[in-house]
Amino acid sequence: MLINIDTYRKIQNELSGTGAVLVAVSKTKPAEAIMELYDAGQKDFGENYVQELCDKQEQLPKDIRWHFIGHLQRNKVKQILPFVHLIHGVDSLRLLEEINKQSASLNKKTQILLQIYIAKEESKYGLDENELKEIVTHFKEEKLSHIDLKGLMGMATLTDDTIVIEREFADLSSVFTSIKKELPQYNIDTLSMGMSGDYKTALKHGSTMIRIGSALFGERIKK
Ligand SMILES: *Cc1c(COP(=O)(O)O)cnc(C)c1O
């Protein structure tokens, strides 16, 4: 086995009844490992790198829902748009406008999440309050007609201090509540937060989508 099937069952069990969705994060892991989880019933997979995602999408079953969870460069949007199910990490208006433009030329709407900066780490990506405000204004003015805004995504600080993590997830959860109120014309129902180390805390704070990698596939070798 290339996967931790017991952990998979345990997490699915924890999620049942919550309505939350598990995205299995398969970055750097081989197609064979993905197939083991697929055969166990998993359909949502998350990847961070465009080329790796395109290669896997070509090889693997077509009913897999591919989530792009990495930092997306504007010049690579085109490559994933034809098949991607949900883009989690939209962290600038320029990127959003590029996704909108390319989606228009494909005559489709693309589902996205806005990534919000909640951690105390400089290395993490995400929108700050002002950038989010500007984007919300664009949605209100209906300038992004080929974007299907589904919700928000965030990553907590990598720490063992649960108080810090609790606070960050609570913050993101309150931004989620206010954005739903501000944009009632959108079907905003997705709050993507929680990874292997902190998903239980995330669920406590209203996460509807957890992104789990190492707990399912084992530790990754750094790329
Ligand atoms: C890699 C990654 C994950 C999964 O992390 P694990 O700690 O291995 O569960 C989740 N979200 C994002 C954005 C990632 O890059």
The ligand as an ORCA input file, in Angstrom:
! r2SCAN-3c Opt
* xyz 0 1
  C       0.646     20.633      0.791
  C      -0.577     21.372      1.130
  C      -1.575     20.800      1.937
  C      -1.452     19.439      2.604
  O      -0.580     19.522      3.694
  P      -0.379     18.295      4.715
  O       0.198     18.947      5.915
  O       0.549     17.347      4.051
  O      -1.702     17.696      4.979
  C      -2.727     21.524      2.144
  N      -2.905     22.753      1.607
  C      -1.968     23.335      0.848
  C      -2.222     24.662      0.276
  C      -0.767     22.675      0.590
  O       0.167     23.281     -0.146
*
